[in-house]
């Protein structure tokens, strides 16, 4: 193996992200892409990447200066050639569609009939297509998420045209408002349109509302289940089969189409338990109809808020007389938010469809799926050809390991070597101040109780008006985000999931605090001032 040139160079490691429920199978796609393939089209590869795995919990690290230089390089490229940002958005759609189309072709049954070579071809092709996807899809992230390179450039430009400090964050959010709706909004609107159809049919409206309220009474009074606990939600979903048989066929067909479009969205990275059942969607529709909220008014309100945001953006651009390159860049910046969700949905779908392939590989190798997920790409290929790696080492990797990659060189460390590297990494620091600083995701202010929500199992503690605090949000915790008075995250830039969702829901949001989940705990009272990007303990 070639010598590792950059592992111990002078550039200190900086935590990029912490991702619960993630594995080497998924993460090595982007990690190896960043050091080998990212130069085209960004113009520059990262020098080194390092990832720590403790079971299915992942921490990945950049070189601090290296990641800053990458962000600066891309930001400079945008400013010199703003149409490059426009090109990126178009290509993200192309690469996401390629990934989804490949996923659609993946066999889901009878994989035992495939040869080892055919299984390897599927595995390897997925890796190649997904890596190509990252060559384009990571550019909006790399330019701003870790050092706010592009955000700081835009702030500097706003100051140069005499925007006062107290307006900087507000104007930045308005200017980068997407001019199209993301798939998150489209999904919500699709749901409301079906609810409108149910409302139009009085018999169906009564059916949904009465059935939900009946089940609610049965769950709380007879079974003494606490509302919104996992047991309560499970009971409701189990009983939705009876409702399904009574739904008007036309409405049922629309619900089934909605389900087929979005069932995989909460799957995320490591297992099918994240797939949403049809009964879950029936339950949510019954709950919505039973709440008495008028879906037509809700849809009209969403459209009105979207149009108002567009008008504010248009008026501000005119008022400030924004010129190129910034005129083109802010248009692309808003589009980055839309394409971020588009490509994320395609990516989650591909990961969902790859699971049967991984399961069949595990059977062939007489190992577990988890162990397959901690093999390098080349190890999967050689093992399917008969050269199996140590099962003992694989077991150890699934508990604790470090993956390091630089150009044309990958290395996994286990045992004492892994622990030594981990001890040298940057540690999270708790704030001793009662004020936590971050970036503005969506403007506004709110006070409330902190609820730490990392994964779906945490959502049951979330009440309306609480402050949702997370490492970073994902589609699987959106229901909790809808209840939040404000959202605060450790990680993320202005095109992060938290920033996108908070804008679409008009919820104050502070992102990129680096320490919120370490410095706050459930029940803390805080005041979020997203206009300033601050979170204050009170």
N, C-alpha and C positions, 0 to 999 in steps of 0.2 A: 504493500500500500504506500502511495506517495506521502511524503512528510506533510503534516498539517501546518500550513504557513501562518495562519491568522489566529489560531485558537488562543494563543497566549500573547498576542501583540499588545501594544500599549493602549488600544482603544477599549475602554471599559464596557462591560456588558450593561445593557439597559433593558428592563422589562418592557416588552412590547404589548403583550396581552396575556391574560390568564383566562383559559377556556375550560370550564367544567365539561365533562362528558365528551372527551375527544381522544383520538388515538393516533398512532404513527401512520397507519394506512392513509388516513385523510391528510394529516399535517405534512407528511413528507412530499406531497404533491406540490404544495406552495413553497415549502422551505427550499427544496432543490431547484425549483423554478427561479426563485429569487437570486440564487448565486450562479446559475448556469444560463438561464434563458431570458432574464428580465431586461437585459441590455437592448434587445429588440422587442418593442419599439421605444422603451423609455430612454435609451441611450446609455444606461449605466447599470451594471449588476451590483448587488450587495456583495460585500467581501466575505461576510461570514454570518451564520445563523446558528442558534443553539436552543434546544428545547429540552425541558425537564418534564418527565412523566411520572406521576405518582398514581399508579392505577390508571383510571380514565381521566385524571385531572392533568391539565397541560399548562405549562408556563413557557412562553417563548421569548427569546432575547435577541436583540440586535446589538451591533456595536453602536455605542452612543453617537460618536462622531460620524460613523459610516451611515447611519440612518438619517442623521441631520443633512449630510452631504447629498444623500439620495433625494431628500425632499427639496433641497435647494436646486439641485440639478433639474428636476422636473418643473419646479416653479419657474426657473429661468427659461426653460423651453416653452412653457405656456406663454410667458410674457413676450418672448421674441417671435413666437409663431402661435398666436391664439387659436388658429384653426386646427392645431394639433389636438386641443381639448375637444373640439367638435368631432374630430375623427375618432377619438377614443370612445365617445358615447355610441357612435354608430357601430364600431367594431365590438364593443361589449355585447350589444344585442346579437351580432353575428355569432360570436363565440358561445354565448349562452344558448342560442338556438342549436348550434352544433352539438353541445353537450346534452341538451334535452333530446334531440333527435337520436343520438347514440343510445341514450338511456331507454328510449322507447323500443329500441331493437334488442335490448338485453333480454335473454330468455328468463322467464320466472318459474318455469316448471320443466320437469324431465331433464334436468342438467346432468343426471347420471349417464345419459347417452352420449355426452360430449367426451372427446378425448382430452387428455392432459394438455396437449398442445392447443386445442380449441379454448380450453379454460384459460390458459396463459394468454392467448391472443386477446380475449375479452378483458382480462385484468390489465394487461399492458396498454391496450388501446385506450381504455378508460383513463389511465394515468397520463398518457400523451395528450389526449384531448383536453383533459382537465388542467394540465400544466399550461397548455397554450391559452386556455381561458384566463389563467392568472396573469399571463404576460400583459394582457390588456386590462383586466378587471381590477388589478391591484394598483394601478397608476393613481386613480383618485384617492386611494387610501394612503399610499406612500408619500404623496405630495403634502399631506396635511395632518394625518392622524396622530403622529407621534411628537412632532415639534411645531405644529401649526404654521408650517412654512408659508403656505398660500394664504391662510387667514391673516397672518401678520403683514404680508405684502398688501392685502386689500385694506387692512386697517391703516397702513402707512399712506396708501393712496387717498383714502377718505380724509385723513388729516391734511394731506397736501391740497385738498380742495375745500379746506376750512370747515370740516365737520367737527363739532365739539366732542370732547371725550365722553360726555354723558349720553351722546347719541350714537357713538361708534357701534356698539353691539346691536342696538335696535336696527340701525341702517344695514348692518351686515346681514342680519337675518332677513330683512325685507328684500334686499337686493338679490340674495341667493335663493329666493323662493322659487320652487319648481313651477314651470308653466304648464306641466301636464300632471296627471294623477298617477301615483304609484299603484302597484298591484295591491298594496294594503288598503288603499282607498277604494279601488275597484272591487275588491273582495267584500268590503263593508257595504258598498252600494248594491252589489248583487244580492246580498242578504236582505237588505231593506226592500228591494224590488219584489222579492218573493213574499215578504211580509205584507207589502201593499196588496198583492194579489189575494192573500188570505183575508185581509181586511175587507176587500170588495165582496167576498163570499161570506155572508153573515153566518151561514151554517158552519163553514170551516173555521171562522173566527171563534165562534162559541166552542167548537170542538177543541181547538188548541188551548184556549184560555181555561175552560172548565177542566180539561184533563190535567193540565199542569197544576192548577190550584188544588185539585183532588189529590194528586200525588204528593203535593207539598204537605197537605194536612196529614195524609197517611204517614209520611216520613217523620214528621215532627211530633204528631200526637200519639199515633199507635206504636211506632218503632222508636220514638224518642231520640231521633238523630238530630244532631246540631246542624243548622243550615250552613251549606257551603263546605262542610267537611268532605273528605274523600269518600267516606261511607255514604253520605247523603247524595252526592253527585253520582256515585256508582248505582245506587238504588234507582234514581230517576232514569238513568240511561238504560238499565235493565228492563224497565217497564215501558220503554218507548216502542217496543215491538207491537204492543196492542194498538197504539196510536197510529202506527204506520199503516195498518190494515184498514183504517177508516178514512184515510186522507184521500181527497179527490185526486184521481189519476193524473190530471193535468198538473196540479200543484206538486204531487209526488215526483213527477218526471223532472220538474224544475229543481226540486230539492236534490234529486239524485245527480243531476248535471252539476249543481253547485258542489256537491260532495266530491265528485270525480275531478273537479278543477282544483280543489284545495285540500283534500284529505291528508296529503303528505307534508304540508307546510310546517307542522310542528315536529317532524321527524328528527331533524337536526342530524347528529353525526354517528351515534353508536348503536342504535337498535330500533326494532320495529315497535317497541312499546310507545314510541312517540307518535305513531300514526293515529290520527283521529278517526273514530268510528262514525258510521252514518247516524247511529243513535245519539251520539254527542251533538250533532248538528240539529237533529230533531228536538233534543232537549233544549238547546239554546233558542230555537225558534219558538217552542212552546213557552219558554220563560219570557221571551220578548213579548209575545202576544198577550200572555197573562199579566204582564206589567201594565198594560193599558196605554203604553206610549204609542203615539200615532206615527207609523213608519213614514208616511208621506211627508209629514212636517219635519221629521228627522232628516230625510233625504234632501228636502228643500233647504234646511238649515245648513247642511254640509256643503251644498252647491253654492249657497249664498256666501258662506265663509271663504270658500275657495276663490270665488269671483272677487270678493273684497280684497283678499290677499294679492291677487293679480293686479287689481286696480291700484292698490297702494304701491306695489312694485313699479308699475308703469309711471305713476305720478312722481315717485322719488327719482327714478332714472332721469326723467325730464327736468325735475327741479335741480338735480346735481349736475346735469349735463355730462353724464358719464360717457367717456370716449374710449375708443380702442387703445390698448388691447383689453382693457377691463370690461368694456361692453360685451365683447364676445366671451370673455372668461366667465363673467357672472351668469350668462345664459347657460353655458356648459356646466357650471357649478350646480345650478339648480337641476339640470338634467342628470348629473351624477347621482343625485338622490333617487331619481326615478329608475335609472338603469341599475343602481345598487340593489334595489328590491327585485327587479326583473331577473337579474343574474343570480341573486341569492335563491329565488324560488326554483330556478332551473338546476342549480347546484344541489339543493336539498333533494330534489326529485331524483337526480342521478345517484346520490348516495343511497337513497331508499332502494332504487332499482338494482344497485350493486350487491345488496345483502345476500340474495340467493347464490351469487357467484362465489362470495366469500365463504358461505356455508358449505358449498360443494368442494371448494379447495380444502377446507378444514377436514372434510370426510376423507378426501384422497390422501391427505398427509397424516391422517390418524392423529389429529391434534384438535385443539379448541379454536373456535372462531376468534376469540380474544387473542390467542397466540398468533394466529395468522395476521391479525391487525397490528402486531408488533414486529412484523418481518419487513425488511427492506424489499423494494421492488425486485432487485436482482436475486434476492434470496428466495422469493416466491417462484421465480422462473427456474432457478437451479433445483429447487426442491421438487417441483413438478417433473423435472427430468431425472429425479432419483437421488439427488445429492442433498439430503436433508440436514439442516443445521441442528445443533444440540437442543433437545427438548428442555434440558435443565436451564440453559441460557435463556430460552424463550420464556419460561416460567418466571425467571428473575426479571426479565424486561417488563413483564406485565405488572410487576409490583413497583419497581423503581428503575429508571434508566435515564440516560442523557443521550440525545441525538445531536450530533454536530455535523454541519455541512459547509463546505466552501467549494469553489469551482472544481468539478471533476473529482470530488473527494467526500465520501460520507463515512461517518464513524459512530458506532453505538458504544457507550460506556455503561458498565454495570458495576455493582459491588462497591469496593473502596474507591475506585477511580471516579465513579459517578458521584459519590458522596463528597469527594475532595473538590470536584468542579462546582457542585452545588454550594459548598461552603464559601466559595470565592465570588459568588454572584451577588449583585446588588440586592439588598433587602428592602422591603417596603418599610417606610417610616410612618409612625403614627404622628398626627399633628398634636402639638401641645397647645395650640391656639384654639379658641372657640370659633374661629372662622376658617372655613375651607374654601379655597379658590379653584375655579375651573374656567371653562369656556362656555359661552352662551349657545345653547342648542335651540331654545325658543324663549322669547322674552316673556316676562310676567313675574309676579310675586305670589308666594303662598306660605302659609304656616301649617304645621301639622306634625303628627307622630311618625317617626321613622319606622319603616318596615323593610328589612333586608330581604330582597327577593332575587335569588340566583337562578333557580330552576322551577319548573311547574309545581313541584311539591311544596314550595314556599308560598304559593299564591293564596292558600286558604287563610293565612293570617292577615291578608290585605283587606282593609275596609275603605269605603268611600271617604275620600278626603285625607288619606294617609300620604306620606311622602315616600315614594318608592325609591329605594337606594339599591343599586346593583353594580356588579363588576362591569357588565355591558349587557344591554338588552338584546333579545332575539325574538323571533316570531312566536316561540312557545310560551312567552310570558306576557303577550299583548293583553289578555283579559285583565291581568292585574294592573297594567299600565292605564287601562281605561278608567280605573277607579281612582287613580292618583291625582292629588292636588298639585303635585310637582314630581319631576323625575330627576334623579341625581346618579351619575355613573362615575366609576373610576377611570374608565377608558373611553376612547372615541373622539372623533373629530366632527366637523360640521356636517359631514355626509354619513355619519354613523346611524345605525338603526334607531337609537334613542332620539337623536335629533330629528330624524325623518318622521317618526311616529308622533313625537311631541308636537311638531308643527301641524301635522294633519289633524291632531286632536285639540290643538290650541292649548297645550299644557306647558307651564313653565318648566324649563329643563336646563340643568347645568351638567356639562359633560367634561371628561378629561380631568377630574379632580385628583386622580392617582391614588387617593387615600380614603375616600368616603366610607367604603365598607370596612376599613380598618379602624377608622376614627369614630364611627357612629355605631350604635346598636339599637335593636328593636326597642321602641318606646321613647327614645330621645325626642324631645321637642326641638324642632328647628324652624328657622325662617329662611326660605329660599328666595334670593333676589337674583333671578336669571338675567335681569337687565345689566347687572354688574358682574354676573358670573360667580356669586358667592353663596355659601351655605353657612348660616350662623346658628350655633347652639343657643337655645333660650331657656 
